[in-house]
Amino acid sequence: MPSLAASMDALRAIAGSAPVAALSAAFAERGHEFALVGGPVRDALLGRPVTDLDFTTSAHPDETRAVLDAISTNVWDVGRDFGTIAANVLGETVEITTYRAETYRDDSRKPEVRFGKTIEGDLVRRDFTINALALMLPEMRLVDVSGGLEDLLAERIRTPGAPEESFTDDPLRMLRAARFSAQLGFEVDAATRASMAELAERLDIISAERIRDEFVKLLSARDPLPGIRLLVETGLAERFLPELTALIATQDDHGRHKDVYEHSLTVLRQAIELELARRDRDDDDGDASTPGAGSPDVVLRIAALLHDIGKPATRRFERGGVTFHHHDVVGAKLAKKRLRELRFDNDTVKRVARLIELHLRFFGYSDQPWTDSAVRRYVRDAGEELERLHILTRADVTTRNRRKAERLDHAYDDIERRIAELAEAEELAAVRPELDGEQIMAILGIGPGPAVGRAYRHLLEVRLDEGPIGAEAAEARLREWYAEHGGE
């Protein structure tokens, strides 16, 4: 944490900006309290970049709207029932929320919102002490009702009041504790951690969408592993991602295979390192075409974390060893089902499942290099996920055998080289037959129907096996195939 003087300079810079100065003056003129609150105050004190500005006020929503209408022509309701009004003020999008005091019923997924009367009352109901900080404006008075500054210095996460009350009021805060632990590198204090374990079942009242969003924020951290470990150890992961905790039960006390849970966390860490390294290279080259470029690649990170979730269901002990036959296919199905239950969008579900299904395809290449046909099929099957598959496959090497690791690394260097060479020679990213459906119908004198699809797939297999053969040769091969198989 920077010095107090430096932290206050950062807060003064925010308060002195034109949009914030205009807002604080407008609310003060009408006799309302107004404050910068929560994450922006925390991050400014920590010397972290401040991106979003959150404000709170004693004004009720209609009063807030009246203030904003006087200084902005673009005002809208974000959630009037929750007391939040937004506006664009001098080019800055801001949200202002009335002091609140909300609680959850035991069986409710939605909070009951009551507006509060004081900044102290608003802060004490917030999730953690490090977020229960407010800078009153325009007077520049820092309000800390629960020891947030002390906890920032101690790098500690705890609730303003009793953790069991805080987590009963809003169970999602338990996931937020894990996320902040990962994002900030802070420790969750013992009492807070114990309550997370005790109240884990209460997470069941929270909607899948809110859990998904918090999980994505955790995975987007530079190092999400501390947060993931906390979720698993407290039993929270079991409530929404039981396939992950099941990996612990797959540990083998007799040492016949690696610890699948620890392996999965290592793969996630290595995938993030490779993702960031590739992003840096792309930035240097001016190339923003890599999937996930410019932001955390959540698809890759989910696939890395879940790539082996098919192992518990497929583990078999055979001849003194262990096998996990088809765990890639089983894992893809499990991931698809779980992500849909968490309300991930169809595109994310499809991409993650495809990566998991393909993550074993490369292994064996180091023993016997593939034919050009096999390389083409690898690229064709990976499709848009090829770059992610490169990273996931490399990250999946966690062996402590240095010679084996180097052999696999060299082998993947080789396959990437061959893909690049074939791509340059054959436009590999768009592998397709020399003849399209219209041409096939014209050559064979047939109309639309199943035979056209069969013919197209035959020509695609020829293209994958032999590379470009030219339209004339493709027509000859088509006629040969149709004479033998066209009526089937």
Order of alpha helices (4+ residues) and beta strands (2+ residues): alpha-alpha-beta-alpha-beta-alpha-beta-beta-beta-alpha-beta-beta-alpha-beta-alpha-alpha-beta-alpha-alpha-alpha-alpha-alpha-alpha-alpha-alpha-beta-beta-alpha-alpha-alpha-alpha-alpha-alpha-alpha-alpha
